[in-house]
Amino acid sequence: MPISHSHPHPVLPLVLECQDDILKIDGLHFSYPDGHVALHGIDLKLCVGDKVVLVGPNGAGKSTLMLHLNGILTGQKGGLTVAGMPLSEKNLPYIRAAIGLVFQNPDDQLFSPTVFEDVAFGPLHMGLPEHEIKSRVEEALAAVRMSEYAERLSHHLSVGEKKRIAIATVLAMHPQVLVLDEPSAGLDPRARRTLINLLRELDITMLVSTHDLAMAREVFPRMVVMDHGEIVADGLTMALMEDAALLEAHGLEKP
């Protein structure tokens, strides 16, 4: 596992090394058309089975980084490899199948009349047979504990229910990595607790961006801290949470 560190506070090294990295980012740079540098030499590796939380202040580059993972944005310098495939025009369909991106606002992903149709949308457009689509929808809804919602109208659901359905729409595609942007934002305490339990139970490699450090501590063994477009720390969550100077320096508060 990588350790990136640009300040004097000690960070415990991660003990786990892996040969089977599922996501590898090397020296990624990205600037927006107005000249704003959003990513400045990002190096990051995720192993199969990792659950990693990405934290940092607003404007740190977290969302920009996530949009690179399935080619919505493309870096001007550096490389990105998913499941051994470099990000390229030819590999883009495979990479987008491997990286399941769940946006902060579930309404960006739910647009069909019923929950079943929303979750079936991806598998349907993969050209899968009807029985396989049905099986994937049932499996994905069961994974997010929403099996009984299949015939419900998506736009009538609560925010917490919509977030779980949005996760199901991605799980139905059988991704290798689940990527979530601010999953607990806007949730009441009960819905947040349900989501935390769900993320803990899901058996999939996961990268989650959040300001919810209490959730980060509960669910994710590894934490990556970003600020000003750089990774400033990458280590065991429990260790980094105890580094008050690190958290304060990068606009974070220990929960």
C-alpha positions in Angstrom: 0.0 0.0 0.0 1.3 3.5 -0.8 2.1 6.1 1.8 2.1 9.7 0.7 2.9 12.4 3.2 3.8 16.0 2.8 3.9 17.3 6.5 6.0 16.4 9.5 3.5 14.4 11.5 4.2 10.6 11.5 1.8 8.3 9.8 1.8 4.6 10.5 2.6 2.5 7.4 -0.1 0.2 6.1 0.8 -3.4 6.7 -1.0 -4.8 3.7 0.8 -5.1 0.4 -1.0 -6.6 -2.6 -0.1 -8.0 -6.0 -3.6 -7.8 -7.3 -4.2 -4.1 -7.5 -7.6 -3.3 -9.1 -7.0 0.5 -9.5 -3.7 2.2 -10.0 -3.1 6.0 -10.5 0.3 7.3 -11.4 1.3 11.0 -11.4 -2.2 12.2 -12.5 -2.5 15.9 -13.3 -5.6 17.7 -14.3 -6.4 21.4 -14.8 -9.8 22.9 -15.7 -10.1 25.2 -18.8 -9.9 28.3 -16.6 -6.4 27.2 -15.5 -7.4 25.9 -12.0 -5.1 23.0 -11.1 -7.4 20.4 -9.6 -5.1 17.4 -9.4 -1.4 17.7 -8.9 0.5 14.4 -9.3 -1.9 12.0 -7.7 -0.5 8.5 -6.9 -3.0 6.0 -5.5 -3.4 2.2 -5.5 -6.4 0.1 -4.5 -6.1 -3.6 -3.8 -8.9 -6.0 -4.4 -11.1 -6.0 -1.3 -9.9 -2.6 -0.1 -12.4 -0.2 1.5 -10.9 3.2 1.3 -12.3 6.6 2.4 -11.2 9.8 0.6 -11.4 12.9 2.8 -10.4 16.6 2.6 -11.9 20.1 2.5 -14.1 21.4 -0.3 -12.0 22.1 -3.3 -9.4 19.5 -2.4 -9.9 17.6 -5.7 -11.9 14.6 -4.4 -14.8 14.8 -6.9 -12.4 15.6 -9.8 -10.4 12.5 -9.0 -13.5 10.4 -8.9 -14.7 11.6 -12.3 -11.4 10.4 -13.8 -12.0 6.8 -12.6 -14.4 6.0 -15.4 -13.2 8.5 -18.0 -15.7 11.3 -17.5 -12.6 13.5 -17.1 -9.2 12.7 -18.5 -6.0 13.8 -17.0 -3.5 15.9 -19.0 -0.6 14.0 -17.6 -0.1 10.7 -15.8 -1.8 7.3 -16.0 -4.7 5.4 -14.7 -5.2 1.6 -14.9 -8.3 -0.3 -13.9 -8.1 -4.1 -13.6 -4.9 -4.1 -15.6 -6.4 -1.9 -18.4 -5.0 1.5 -19.1 -7.6 4.2 -19.5 -8.0 4.7 -23.2 -10.8 5.2 -25.8 -10.6 1.4 -26.6 -10.8 0.3 -23.0 -13.4 2.9 -21.9 -16.4 0.6 -22.1 -14.7 -2.1 -20.0 -13.4 0.4 -17.5 -16.9 2.0 -17.1 -18.3 -1.5 -16.5 -15.6 -2.1 -13.8 -16.0 1.2 -12.0 -19.4 1.7 -10.5 -19.8 5.4 -9.8 -22.7 6.5 -7.5 -23.2 10.3 -7.6 -24.0 12.4 -4.5 -27.5 13.3 -5.8 -29.5 10.0 -6.4 -31.8 11.9 -8.8 -28.9 12.1 -11.2 -29.2 8.3 -11.5 -32.9 7.5 -11.1 -35.0 8.5 -14.1 -37.2 5.4 -14.9 -40.8 5.1 -13.7 -40.3 2.2 -11.3 -37.4 1.0 -9.1 -37.2 -2.2 -11.1 -36.8 -0.3 -14.3 -34.1 1.9 -12.8 -32.1 -1.0 -11.6 -32.6 -3.0 -14.8 -31.5 -0.1 -17.0 -27.8 -0.9 -17.0 -28.1 -4.7 -17.5 -30.7 -4.1 -20.3 -28.3 -1.9 -22.2 -25.6 -4.5 -21.8 -27.8 -6.7 -24.0 -28.3 -9.4 -21.4 -31.1 -11.9 -21.7 -34.3 -11.1 -19.8 -33.8 -13.9 -17.1 -30.3 -12.5 -16.4 -31.6 -8.9 -16.1 -34.3 -10.1 -13.7 -31.8 -12.1 -11.6 -29.4 -9.1 -11.4 -32.1 -6.7 -10.3 -33.3 -9.1 -7.6 -29.7 -9.6 -6.4 -28.9 -5.9 -6.4 -32.1 -4.9 -4.5 -31.5 -7.7 -2.0 -27.9 -6.4 -1.4 -29.3 -2.9 -0.5 -32.3 -4.4 1.5 -34.8 -3.0 -0.9 -36.3 -6.1 -2.5 -39.9 -5.2 -1.6 -39.5 -1.8 -3.4 -39.2 -3.2 -7.0 -42.6 -1.9 -8.2 -42.5 1.4 -6.2 -42.2 4.7 -8.1 -38.6 6.0 -7.7 -39.6 9.6 -7.4 -41.9 8.8 -4.4 -39.0 7.4 -2.3 -37.2 9.2 0.5 -33.6 10.5 0.0 -32.2 7.5 2.0 -34.2 5.0 -0.1 -33.2 6.7 -3.3 -29.5 6.5 -2.3 -29.8 2.8 -1.7 -31.6 2.3 -5.1 -28.9 4.3 -6.8 -26.3 2.0 -5.3 -28.4 -1.0 -6.6 -28.4 0.4 -10.1 -24.6 0.3 -10.0 -24.4 -3.1 -8.3 -26.6 -4.6 -11.0 -23.8 -3.9 -13.5 -21.5 -6.2 -11.4 -18.7 -3.6 -11.1 -15.3 -4.5 -9.6 -15.0 -1.2 -7.7 -17.8 0.7 -6.1 -17.1 4.5 -6.0 -19.5 6.8 -4.0 -19.4 10.6 -3.7 -20.8 11.9 -0.3 -23.2 8.9 0.3 -24.4 10.1 3.7 -25.0 13.7 2.7 -28.6 14.8 3.4 -29.6 11.7 5.3 -31.5 11.7 8.6 -29.9 9.7 11.5 -31.9 6.5 10.8 -31.1 6.5 7.0 -27.5 7.3 7.7 -27.2 4.3 10.1 -28.8 2.1 7.5 -26.4 3.3 4.9 -23.4 2.7 7.2 -24.5 -0.8 7.9 -25.0 -1.4 4.2 -21.5 -0.2 3.2 -19.9 -2.3 6.0 -21.7 -5.4 4.7 -21.1 -5.0 1.0 -18.4 -7.4 -0.2 -16.8 -5.2 -2.9 -13.7 -3.0 -3.3 -14.8 0.5 -2.4 -13.6 4.1 -2.7 -15.8 6.6 -0.9 -15.5 10.4 -0.7 -17.1 12.0 2.4 -17.0 14.7 4.9 -18.6 12.3 7.4 -15.5 11.3 9.4 -17.6 9.4 12.0 -18.8 7.1 9.1 -15.2 6.9 7.8 -14.0 5.7 11.2 -16.7 3.0 11.4 -16.5 1.6 7.9 -13.2 2.2 6.2 -9.9 0.7 7.4 -7.8 3.0 5.2 -8.0 6.7 4.8 -6.6 9.0 2.1 -6.5 12.7 2.8 -6.5 15.2 -0.1 -5.9 18.9 0.0 -5.1 21.4 -2.8 -5.2 18.7 -5.4 -2.6 16.4 -3.7 -2.7 13.4 -1.5 -1.2 14.6 1.8 -1.6 11.4 3.8 -2.5 7.8 3.1 -2.7 5.3 6.0 -4.7 3.4 8.5 -7.9 5.3 9.4 -7.6 4.9 13.1 -4.0 6.2 13.1 -4.7 9.2 11.0 -7.8 10.0 13.1 -5.5 10.4 16.1 -3.3 12.9 14.3 -5.0 16.1 15.4 -2.4 18.4 13.8 -2.9 16.6 10.5 -6.7 16.9 10.6 -6.5 20.6 11.6 -4.0 21.4 8.9 -6.4 20.1 6.2 -9.7 21.5 7.4 -10.9 18.3 9.2 -12.2 17.7 12.7 -11.9 14.5 14.7 -15.4 13.1 15.2 
